[in-house]
Every structure is written in C-alpha cells, then in structure tokens.
Amino acid sequence: MSASAVTDALEEATLAELRGRMAANELSALDLTRYYLERIERYNPELRAVIEVNPDAENEARRLDAAGVRGPLHGIPVLLKDNIDTADAMHTTSGSTALLGSRPAQDATVAAKLRAAGAILLGKANKTSWIIGAAGWSARGGQCRNPYQLDHSPHGSSSGSAVGVAANLCAAALGTETVGSILGPASANCVVGFKPTVGLTSRAGMIPAIRSFDSIGPLCRTVADAALVLSAIAGVDPRDSATAGATVHTDYTKFLVPEGLRGARIGVPRSVFFGYSAEADAITEHAIEVMRAAGAEIVDNTEIATAAQLTTHPAIGMVVIQETKYHLERYLADTPGDHPKSIAELVEFNRSNASVELVHFGQGSLEMLAGFGDVDLDSPAYHEALATVRSLAGVDEVLRQHGLDALVMPTCPPAWPIDLVEGDPEPRGAAVPAGVAGYPAVSVPAGFADGLPVGITFTGTAWSEPTLFRLANGFEQALPVRRAPRLAER
C-alpha cells in the first residue's frame, strides 16, 4: 500500500475499519504505527499533545505482524495519559520532570490489558500538571493546544489524550478522570470520552489523585471505538480492591443497538446545569429535540445537587485531602527509581527547579498537602465522610423517582482562551455528580460554537455502562457531528 493511499484511507478511520483492513491484509500494524508516528512528528510540535513516543513502537508492530492476530485490538496504536505506568522505555511522570527518574516495576493493569488485547502502546500523552493553573500545561510537555483553535484550551487533565485522538495522532487513547478530566477534554476536542464506574477499570499503576473518584477510561472518535477499548480494559484486578464489583466482564459493543434512544426515559436537570453558557445551552436544547425525534421520552427539571453544593461540603474536603495525601505518598514511596519519595520532597524539588516546574504557577496545593498531618483511612470519621460524599449528588434518587434510564446535560462550555498568567476560569459542567458518586458518564460530540466543539453528557447509576453505551450510540447515530480539525504544519 503506497504512503499516499495509507494517508487517504486512515484519517478518521474507526477501530472496526482498521481491524478489517488488517484482516484483509490491506494494512499492517507497522504501516499504521508509522502513519501515526509521522503525524505526531508533523503536528505535535504545535499541538503538544504527545509528551513522548514509545521507542519500541515499530518493533512491537513488526512482532505483531509476524505473530498474526493476537486480540480484539490487534495492531491498534494507543496513547496513554502520562500518569499510567508502563514498565518499558517510556517514562511515567504526570508531566513533571521530578519523576523522570522513576522506573515502575510493572505495567499498570490497564496497560497490561491493552498489550494482551494486541494494542501497541504508541506513547504518553501530555496532561495538566499537578501544579494545575492552566489545563493542558505541564513542565515536561509544555502547553497542549486545542486543535480546533490553537489559542484555546484543550481542557484537562486528560488533555493530550483527547487532542491526540481528535487530531488523528493515534487510533485511541486512555485518560483518567477524578472530576471532569475525561469528560471535559472530550467535549472540548469533539471526541467521545467515557468515564466508567469507579472500580470497573483497575487503577493499579495509575499515579493517584482522589482514589474514591479516580477512574480510567477511553477517549475515542466514536462511541463504538470507546466500547471496544473499554471492553478490553475492564474487569476484576487483585491489585485494586475497588474492582471487586466488576465481576461480569462484558463486551460493550453488543449494546450498540440500532435506534438506541427509542423508548428511553432521559432526565434533564435544567436548573442545575444550564445557564452558564448560552452556546452550550443552545446546542444541548437541539440535542434534546434530536433525542425526542429518535424516540426518547424527555423528563424535564429532574434536579440534583449543584456543583457548588457538592464541592463546598466539608465531607468533600476531608475525603479529598486525606485520600490525595495517603495515596500519592504511597505511590511516590513505592515506585522504584531516583525521584522524590514523598510530597514534601516533591515540593522541594519544584522549588529547586522553579524555572521549569513553577515557571507559570505556584504549588500551593502541594505545599498544603505536604504540611498536612498524618491521615487515617481506617478512621470512622473518614468512612462517614466518604459515605456522605457518595450520597450527596442524589443521582440514584432522581433516577428512581422519575423512572429514568439516565440524565443528560451540557458537558461544559466551549473552550476558553489559554491564559498562562491568570489560569483557567471557574470550572463548570456535568462532571461533579458522577465524580463524587463514583458513577459512569459519557460525553458525546453535539455541535460547534464559533468553530469550537461542545459535547453533551449522559450520566447513570453505578454499573450502568450498557445503558449509557446504548443511549450515546443512539444519539451519535441520530446527530453525527464529529469532524476532524484542520491542521496546518508550522
């Protein structure tokens, strides 16, 4: 296959199309890997989506070509967010130069599952630094940029994963979400982002944020692609006790039924998640009418707690501080290599390397954690706070009260201009209820506002991934708005 023919055939290709071409011997894993590596070389200097490429990617592709079909993701190049461990030549740093000396002892479970499914780990994706400040900025990766308007934010923190998929720098990507880190970038970059129920995918080998909220999920160009990737990485893992509930390993592609919206009851928490963006509101209103026309019953004003009610509750603060300190300290201490082994050491490293790590923003959150005393995740007070947090959003109550399959709302406003002085505006969007409850949510492209993508989010109860895939796929089929950004070499 000529280079020009490969290029013409592969941009925006779905995973099913790529697998079909490989099965028909029209495409090799090496062809596909080189295609994405060439696009990374051409476009990443401007986009800053990929923090590093896997130096063994081509050799892995050759090995897969020689071995024959290995699994459902055979030969598919996938980017991993740079907080997911790989025990190979790549680094795992959360975008920080402080962790360049770390050497994870083994792959994260999701990375190992991707390899077992035949995927090629193409590289690591840029992410928002734990310094925070501006979405998509990290000391290692620089400022990741929105491919639809380069001076606008890619959202975060799974910025590079979403941009890489949107710009066809990879076939699929993994992101991680605490509250909004998959959903927001998916909306801002016109891709599908699926945040699973906490515990459906293992977090073993993920640099932790808030463990009760953390989840790993796919970012893809279509709902069907996301279903295929999630099917490959889901399931019980002895390394992560939260996955004990993920006892049924399901092929989520079987829920991608025709007319998936017909007969569904979908709630709209209008007074809570509308009103902060006229553009997002208008796009969501149109999406709601499309869903009605596709056979869904829309139940209006099915209200749940506001983001302000959730994020200002004292129980949230206790869970956030205790879990972040405990799990991040353990990760730093337990990961082999020459790097800071505690949050206090990380703070000192950043101070000593301020011209790199603190060039734009301070590290107040890390300093606060370093100064916080000992934590006890076995204490009754902590468990009471966590139980309170889980119940705050009221998702189950409203679903049950109105007999709903899911809720739908704007994912977030259109992307805002990047500002490396003042940082990002106050976060707004659909992620908080699913985040604090530990429930699944999926953002699907729904329209454009002045050239910038906007998505809508479907949220359900725990383990409702099959329902969300059915609804999201039905909506995508009824209103297919995905289009690739126009990229220019610079």
LINFEN-V275509 format. One record per helix or strand. SS is the DSSP state (H for helix, E for strand). FROM is the first residue (numbers start at 1). TO is the last residue. If there is no record, write none. Layout:
ss=SS from=FROM to=TO
ss=SS from=FROM to=TO
This chain:
ss=H from=3 to=10
ss=H from=15 to=23
ss=H from=29 to=47
ss=E from=50 to=53
ss=H from=57 to=67
ss=E from=77 to=81
ss=E from=84 to=84
ss=H from=97 to=99
ss=E from=102 to=102
ss=H from=109 to=116
ss=E from=120 to=125
ss=E from=137 to=138
ss=E from=142 to=143
ss=E from=152 to=152
ss=H from=159 to=166
ss=E from=172 to=177
ss=H from=183 to=188
ss=E from=192 to=195
ss=E from=198 to=198
ss=E from=201 to=201
ss=E from=206 to=206
ss=E from=215 to=220
ss=H from=223 to=233
ss=E from=234 to=234
ss=E from=237 to=237
ss=E from=240 to=240
ss=H from=241 to=245
ss=H from=252 to=255
ss=E from=265 to=268
ss=H from=270 to=273
ss=H from=278 to=293
ss=E from=297 to=300
ss=H from=307 to=311
ss=H from=314 to=334
ss=E from=337 to=337
ss=H from=343 to=352
ss=H from=354 to=357
ss=H from=364 to=371
ss=H from=380 to=392
ss=H from=395 to=402
ss=E from=406 to=410
ss=E from=417 to=417
ss=H from=431 to=437
ss=E from=441 to=449
ss=E from=452 to=459
ss=H from=465 to=478
